[in-house]
């Protein structure tokens, strides 16, 4: 909220200290929104701006982002949505942009009852959240949050850095707790029902909502995000992994190239395993084949896709913790009329698409020049490689050894 419009100066506790209080005068707030939208349409053209869905606020259910009640947010949304439609009825607006899939039912009912414009529903979801009291299961009834904070244990810190301190204050929840891997799947199904036919967008999601979790730079996030993207596809119209890059200063801009930020790219643009996991999904054919609802539910999951002349198989072994377990021998068998022309595999495992490991082998340099960054990107890029297979009596068999949180993308040419 612009400081001069806010009812009082209430600064959020994140790095850039935003004003998080509702406006003193909602009429003035509406005029501000209308001026902003007229500026956008003048600069970029109405046709372009109409392609931009406008989401109101960010996680108003959390005191760190909104200094107000649920009802105050609903009022703020109402004023904002009406202002947007007054400027251009073809602009799209939605919310409530909450954490943990919360407030959706009451929000939709509020908009229906008061005839408030609502074109889509948005919310967020993480498997584990470092802020105490955020219900992992999602507060479907919109109750109050019970915040608590445990004093961090700094006794085990071997280095006195901001990063080490942050990891002591907000430890990696996914490694310390037994977090289920289906929270997003279950909650998105409920949200879809609560949205009453409106498009549902999860505008922020990932495994960890942490800024410094070591495992954010590992393939564990890739396996979770790929599995989750596959599992929620029938419930969600669009989604955005948070976030695209580690250039992110909500808490503190850490200098380390790999500091456990939850971006898909490092600060210098080095793709992490999760980036390549999403690339695997983008490489897959447009037609997803029906393999049964349990195909992605176990520790070892599978999805298959088809495009003209090609079949794609995505194999993954997903666990919520980076455990040192023996590899699992896995075989994929398909009915295949004639011997395929070629089978290739792209891998994300300990030796492939693992820039964190290579960076650590370099001595974990804080400062890298452009040549070193490009060399790291090249060495850890996703690559296709020919893969052995057998074809007997119309059955094509492809085998792979999957370590914990490994991903294999298999391409079969007819």
C-alpha positions in Angstrom: 0.0 0.0 0.0 1.4 3.4 -0.8 2.4 5.0 2.4 0.4 8.2 1.9 -2.8 6.2 1.3 -2.5 3.8 4.3 -4.6 4.2 7.4 -1.4 3.9 9.4 2.2 3.2 8.7 2.6 -0.5 9.4 5.7 -2.0 7.9 6.0 -5.6 7.0 9.0 -7.5 8.5 10.5 -8.6 5.2 13.7 -7.1 3.7 12.1 -4.2 1.8 9.7 -3.2 4.6 6.5 -2.7 2.6 3.5 -0.8 4.0 1.0 -3.6 4.6 -2.0 -1.7 6.1 -5.3 -1.0 4.2 -6.1 2.5 2.9 -7.5 5.1 5.2 -10.0 6.1 2.5 -11.1 3.4 0.1 -12.3 6.0 -2.4 -8.8 7.4 -2.7 -7.5 3.8 -2.9 -9.9 3.1 -5.8 -8.7 6.3 -7.6 -5.1 5.1 -7.3 -5.9 1.7 -8.8 -7.8 3.3 -11.7 -4.9 5.7 -12.4 -2.5 2.8 -12.4 -4.6 0.8 -14.9 -5.2 3.7 -17.2 -1.4 4.2 -17.3 -0.9 0.6 -18.2 -3.5 0.6 -21.0 -2.1 3.8 -22.3 1.5 2.5 -22.3 1.0 -1.1 -23.5 -2.4 -0.9 -25.1 -5.8 -2.3 -23.9 -5.4 -5.5 -25.9 -2.2 -6.4 -24.2 -3.3 -5.5 -20.7 -6.4 -7.5 -21.1 -4.2 -10.6 -21.3 -2.9 -9.9 -17.7 -4.9 -11.4 -14.9 -4.8 -9.0 -11.9 -4.3 -10.6 -8.5 -5.1 -8.5 -5.4 -2.5 -8.5 -2.7 -0.3 -11.3 -1.5 -1.1 -13.7 1.4 -3.4 -11.4 3.3 -4.0 -14.3 5.8 -0.4 -13.8 7.1 0.4 -10.9 9.4 3.8 -10.5 7.8 2.1 -9.4 4.6 -1.2 -7.8 5.6 -2.0 -5.9 8.8 -5.7 -6.4 8.8 -8.5 -9.0 9.2 -10.0 -11.3 6.7 -13.1 -8.9 6.4 -10.8 -6.0 5.8 -9.1 -7.9 3.0 -12.5 -8.7 1.5 -13.4 -5.0 1.5 -10.0 -4.1 -0.1 -10.6 -6.7 -2.8 -14.1 -5.4 -3.4 -13.0 -1.8 -3.9 -10.1 -2.9 -6.1 -12.1 -5.2 -8.3 -14.8 -2.7 -8.9 -12.2 0.0 -9.7 -10.6 -2.4 -12.2 -13.8 -3.1 -14.0 -14.7 0.6 -14.1 -11.6 1.2 -16.1 -12.1 -1.7 -18.4 -14.8 -4.4 -18.0 -12.6 -6.8 -20.0 -9.8 -6.8 -17.5 -9.7 -9.9 -15.3 -9.3 -9.8 -11.5 -9.2 -12.4 -8.7 -7.9 -13.5 -5.3 -7.7 -14.1 -2.4 -4.0 -15.0 -3.0 -3.8 -16.7 0.4 -1.2 -19.1 1.8 -2.0 -22.7 2.3 -5.2 -22.8 0.1 -7.1 -20.8 2.7 -10.2 -18.5 2.6 -11.4 -19.7 -0.8 -14.9 -20.8 0.2 -15.7 -17.7 2.3 -14.1 -15.4 -0.4 -16.2 -16.9 -3.2 -19.3 -16.7 -1.1 -18.6 -13.0 -0.2 -18.2 -12.1 -3.9 -21.4 -13.9 -4.8 -23.4 -12.4 -2.0 -22.2 -8.8 -2.7 -22.0 -9.2 -6.5 -18.3 -8.4 -6.5 -16.4 -9.0 -9.7 -14.4 -12.3 -9.6 -13.0 -13.9 -12.7 -10.7 -16.5 -11.1 -9.5 -17.8 -7.8 -5.9 -17.7 -6.7 -4.1 -19.2 -3.7 -0.7 -20.7 -2.7 0.6 -24.0 -1.4 3.8 -25.4 0.0 4.5 -28.9 1.3 6.3 -27.4 4.3 6.4 -23.8 5.6 9.1 -22.4 7.9 6.6 -19.9 9.5 5.1 -21.5 12.6 1.3 -21.9 12.6 0.6 -22.1 8.9 -1.5 -25.1 8.6 0.0 -27.5 6.0 -3.4 -29.0 5.4 -4.9 -25.7 4.4 -7.4 -23.8 6.5 -10.5 -24.5 4.5 -12.8 -22.6 6.9 -10.7 -19.5 7.2 -9.9 -19.7 10.9 -7.3 -17.6 12.7 -3.6 -18.5 12.6 -1.7 -19.5 15.8 1.8 -18.1 15.3 4.7 -19.2 17.5 8.4 -18.9 17.2 11.0 -21.2 18.7 14.4 -19.8 19.7 17.0 -20.9 17.2 19.9 -23.1 18.3 23.1 -21.4 17.2 25.4 -23.9 19.0 26.1 -26.0 16.0 27.1 -23.2 13.7 30.6 -23.7 12.3 30.6 -20.5 10.4 29.4 -17.1 11.5 27.6 -15.9 8.4 24.1 -14.6 7.7 23.4 -17.8 5.7 24.3 -20.0 8.6 22.2 -17.9 11.0 19.3 -18.1 8.7 19.5 -21.9 8.4 19.6 -22.0 12.2 16.5 -19.8 12.6 14.6 -21.5 9.8 15.8 -25.1 9.4 14.8 -27.2 6.4 11.3 -28.5 7.4 11.3 -31.1 4.8 14.4 -32.8 6.2 13.4 -32.5 9.9 9.7 -33.5 9.7 7.7 -36.3 8.1 6.0 -34.1 5.6 3.4 -35.8 3.4 3.9 -35.3 -0.4 0.2 -34.9 -1.2 -0.9 -31.7 0.6 -1.1 -29.7 -2.6 -3.0 -32.5 -4.4 -5.6 -32.8 -1.7 -6.1 -29.1 -1.2 -6.2 -28.3 -4.9 -9.1 -30.7 -5.3 -11.0 -29.0 -2.5 -10.2 -25.5 -3.8 -11.5 -26.5 -7.3 -14.8 -27.5 -5.7 -14.9 -24.3 -3.6 -14.2 -22.1 -6.7 -17.6 -23.2 -8.2 -16.4 -23.4 -11.8 -14.1 -20.4 -11.8 -10.5 -20.9 -13.1 -8.1 -21.9 -10.3 -4.5 -20.5 -10.3 -1.9 -21.5 -7.8 0.2 -18.4 -8.2 2.9 -19.6 -5.7 3.9 -23.1 -4.8 7.0 -25.3 -4.2 8.3 -27.8 -1.8 10.0 -25.5 0.7 8.9 -21.9 1.5 12.5 -21.3 2.7 15.1 -18.9 1.6 18.2 -20.9 2.7 17.3 -24.6 2.7 20.3 -26.6 1.3 18.0 -29.1 -0.4 16.4 -26.3 -2.5 19.4 -26.6 -4.7 19.2 -30.4 -5.0 17.1 -32.7 -7.2 14.7 -33.3 -4.3 12.8 -30.2 -5.3 12.8 -31.3 -9.0 11.3 -34.7 -8.1 8.6 -33.2 -5.9 7.7 -30.4 -8.3 7.4 -32.7 -11.3 5.3 -35.2 -9.4 3.1 -32.5 -8.0 2.6 -30.7 -11.4 1.5 -34.0 -12.8 -0.9 -34.8 -9.9 -2.6 -31.4 -9.7 -3.1 -31.0 -13.4 -6.8 -31.9 -13.3 -7.6 -29.5 -10.5 -5.6 -26.4 -11.5 -5.9 -24.2 -14.6 -2.5 -22.6 -14.2 0.3 -22.3 -11.6 3.6 -20.7 -10.9 6.5 -22.3 -9.0 7.9 -19.7 -6.6 10.2 -18.5 -7.6 11.9 -18.3 -11.0 15.3 -17.0 -9.7 17.3 -16.6 -6.6 17.5 -12.8 -7.3 15.0 -12.4 -4.5 15.2 -10.0 -1.5 12.2 -10.8 0.6 14.5 -11.6 3.5 18.1 -10.9 2.6 20.2 -11.0 -0.6 22.6 -13.8 0.1 25.9 -13.6 -1.8 26.5 -17.3 -2.2 25.9 -18.8 -5.6 24.1 -21.8 -4.1 22.5 -20.6 -0.8 19.4 -22.7 -0.8 17.1 -20.0 -2.4 13.9 -21.4 -3.8 14.5 -20.1 -7.3 14.8 -22.4 -10.3 17.9 -20.4 -11.3 20.8 -19.1 -9.2 21.6 -15.4 -9.0 23.9 -15.8 -12.1 21.3 -17.8 -14.0 22.7 -21.3 -13.5 19.7 -23.7 -13.9 19.1 -25.9 -10.9 17.7 -29.5 -11.1 14.1 -28.2 -10.7 14.6 -26.0 -13.8 15.4 -29.2 -15.8 12.5 -31.1 -14.2 10.2 -28.4 -15.6 12.0 -28.6 -18.9 11.3 -32.4 -19.1 7.6 -31.6 -18.7 7.8 -29.0 -21.5 9.6 -31.6 -23.7 6.8 -34.1 -23.3 4.2 -34.6 -26.0 0.9 -32.7 -25.8 -1.2 -35.9 -25.3 -0.9 -37.4 -21.8 -1.6 -41.2 -21.8 -3.9 -42.7 -19.2 -1.9 -45.0 -17.0 -4.3 -45.2 -14.0 -4.6 -42.9 -11.0 -1.9 -44.8 -9.1 0.8 -44.3 -11.7 2.3 -41.2 -9.9 1.3 -42.1 -6.4 4.1 -44.4 -5.3 7.7 -43.7 -4.5 8.5 -44.6 -8.1 6.1 -42.8 -10.4 5.6 -42.8 -14.2 3.8 -40.6 -16.7 3.6 -41.1 -20.5 3.0 -38.7 -23.4 2.6 -38.9 -27.1 3.2 -36.7 -30.1 3.4 -37.7 -33.8 6.0 -40.3 -34.2 7.2 -40.3 -30.6 6.3 -41.6 -27.2 7.7 -40.0 -24.0 8.0 -41.7 -20.6 8.8 -39.7 -17.5 10.2 -41.8 -14.6 10.9 -40.5 -11.1 11.6 -41.7 -7.6 10.3 -39.1 -5.2 10.9 -38.9 -1.4 10.5 -35.9 0.9 13.9 -36.4 2.3 17.3 -36.8 0.7 18.0 -40.3 2.0 21.0 -42.4 1.1 19.2 -45.5 -0.1 20.2 -48.2 -2.7 19.2 -47.6 -6.3 16.0 -49.2 -7.4 16.0 -51.3 -10.6 13.0 -50.2 -12.7 11.7 -51.6 -16.0 9.3 -50.0 -18.4 7.5 -52.3 -20.8 5.4 -51.2 -23.7 3.6 -53.0 -26.5 5.4 -52.0 -29.6 4.6 -53.1 -33.1 8.1 -52.9 -34.5 11.6 -52.2 -33.3 11.9 -48.5 -32.4 14.2 -46.3 -34.5 15.9 -44.8 -31.4 15.6 -44.6 -27.6 17.2 -41.7 -25.8 17.3 -40.7 -22.1 17.8 -37.3 -20.3 18.6 -37.6 -16.7 18.6 -35.7 -13.4 20.7 -37.6 -10.9 23.8 -37.3 -8.8 26.0 -37.0 -11.9 23.7 -35.2 -14.3 22.1 -31.7 -14.0 23.7 -31.3 -10.6 25.4 -27.9 -10.5 25.5 -27.8 -6.7 27.8 -30.8 -6.7 30.1 -29.3 -9.3 30.1 -25.9 -7.6 31.1 -27.5 -4.3 33.9 -29.4 -6.1 35.1 -26.0 -7.3 35.5 -24.9 -3.6 32.1 -23.2 -3.4 33.3 -19.9 -4.8 31.2 -16.8 -3.8 32.3 -14.8 -6.8 32.3 -16.4 -10.3 33.1 -14.6 -13.5 31.1 -14.9 -16.7 33.4 -17.6 -18.1 33.1 -19.8 -15.0 29.3 -19.4 -14.9 28.9 -20.4 -18.5 31.3 -23.4 -18.0 29.2 -24.5 -15.0 26.0 -24.2 -17.0 27.5 -26.1 -19.9 28.8 -28.9 -17.7 25.5 -29.5 -16.0 23.1 -29.0 -18.9 20.3 -31.5 -19.6 21.5 -33.8 -22.4 20.0 -36.6 -24.4 22.0 -39.8 -24.6 21.3 -43.1 -26.5 19.8 -45.8 -24.2 19.9 -49.6 -24.5 16.6 -51.4 -24.9 15.3 -54.8 -25.8 12.5 -55.6 -28.3 11.1 -59.1 -28.3 7.7 -60.5 -29.4 6.2 -57.0 -29.7 7.3 -55.9 -26.2 9.7 -53.0 -25.8 11.6 -53.1 -22.5 13.7 -50.2 -21.1 15.4 -50.4 -17.7 16.8 -47.8 -15.4 18.4 -47.6 -11.9 16.7 -44.8 -9.9 18.4 -43.3 -6.9 16.3 -41.2 -4.5 14.8 -38.2 -6.3 16.2 -39.2 -9.7 14.3 -38.3 -12.8 14.5 -40.0 -16.2 12.9 -38.6 -19.4 12.7 -41.4 -22.1 12.1 -40.5 -25.7 11.1 -43.4 -28.1 11.0 -42.8 -31.8 8.7 -45.0 -33.9 
